Amino acid sequence: MTSAAGAASVGLVWAQARGGVIGAGGGMPWHVPEDLAHFKSVTMGAPVVMGRKTWESFPDRFRPLPGRRNIVVTRNGEWSAAGAERAASLDAALALAAEGHPDTIWVIGGGELFRDAIAAADALEVTELDLDVDGDAFAPSTSGWDAAATDPAEGWHVSRAGIPYRFVTYRRAPGSGGAARAIA
Ligand SMILES: NC(=O)c1ccc[n+]([C@@H]2O[C@H](COP(=O)([O-])OP(=O)(O)OC[C@H]3O[C@@H](n4cnc5c(N)ncnc54)[C@H](OP(=O)(O)O)[C@@H]3O)[C@@H](O)[C@H]2O)c1
């Protein structure tokens, strides 16, 4: 995928409980510190693109996410927040993020933005939690994607919070087509 600013790829990163739950009541209904460390290591140094509700879900002390360019997608032209750059659409956000950044741009949620962004994605980094929990925000479908690697290769890690989890890297399945959107 290329742009005037150079080549960039788009990754989506999320954590999901059984049934694809990623959020509830404007937050994440679990605390898995190992997943937060994984998220930090995946995204550090890269631009992160998020929906306005995901930005608002972060406690003040965690926003902007340090060491990363924070780009927030909102249809509200009046919206602003210290440390965030506003974009009016996903395409505008990806174009902004690609400026001077030839590597991976990470879309970090939430459910609404993921539904749009998965068409533009080249890779998915998913933390699966072996947990039943009610939610109102959901991961996008991974139909047309293959699990290329899992950590651990079999079974689960167990969080110090007691929740089993594993990291799954998805690539597009052969023949399923490439990312449907160019960063312009
Ligand atoms: N488990 C995880 O990994 C993870 C990751 C991130 C978030 N979450 C959870 O997910 C939930 C938030 O997700 P959500 O689906 O409710 O909201 P969201 O996707 O974070 O934000 C939705 C808002 O973003 C803007 N937006 C989204 N798509 C847009 C588009 N294509 N063009 C322009 N603006 C767009 C709109 O803002 P305006 O209304 O301002 O126009 C929309 O109301 C929270 O519970 C959060 O904790 C979980």
The ligand as an ORCA input file, in Angstrom:
! r2SCAN-3c Opt
* xyz 0 1
  N     -10.711     -4.724     23.927
  C     -10.052     -3.858     23.167
  O      -8.980     -4.153     22.623
  C     -10.615     -2.488     22.944
  C      -9.941     -1.564     22.159
  C     -10.503     -0.293     21.978
  C     -11.725      0.011     22.552
  N     -12.351     -0.931     23.310
  C     -13.667     -0.663     23.894
  O     -14.558     -0.392     22.823
  C     -15.564      0.521     23.290
  C     -15.594      1.733     22.366
  O     -15.935      1.273     21.057
  P     -17.180      1.907     20.271
  O     -17.471      1.006     19.117
  O     -18.287      2.184     21.228
  O     -16.624      3.315     19.794
  P     -15.327      3.777     18.951
  O     -15.219      3.004     17.672
  O     -14.147      3.841     19.851
  O     -15.728      5.308     18.674
  C     -16.916      5.567     17.964
  C     -16.881      7.010     17.567
  O     -15.746      7.249     16.723
  C     -16.133      8.052     15.633
  N     -16.109      7.228     14.419
  C     -16.083      5.876     14.350
  N     -16.000      5.481     13.058
  C     -15.941      6.614     12.336
  C     -15.819      6.863     10.945
  N     -15.725      5.848     10.056
  N     -15.790      8.150     10.514
  C     -15.857      9.173     11.398
  N     -15.973      8.991     12.745
  C     -16.016      7.724     13.185
  C     -17.515      8.587     15.974
  O     -17.263      9.688     16.819
  P     -18.276     10.930     16.988
  O     -19.506     10.366     17.638
  O     -17.527     11.898     17.849
  O     -18.526     11.451     15.592
  C     -18.095      7.424     16.773
  O     -19.165      7.792     17.610
  C     -15.196      0.869     24.720
  O     -15.912     -0.001     25.582
  C     -13.712      0.549     24.778
  O     -13.278      0.247     26.086
  C     -11.835     -2.164     23.518
*
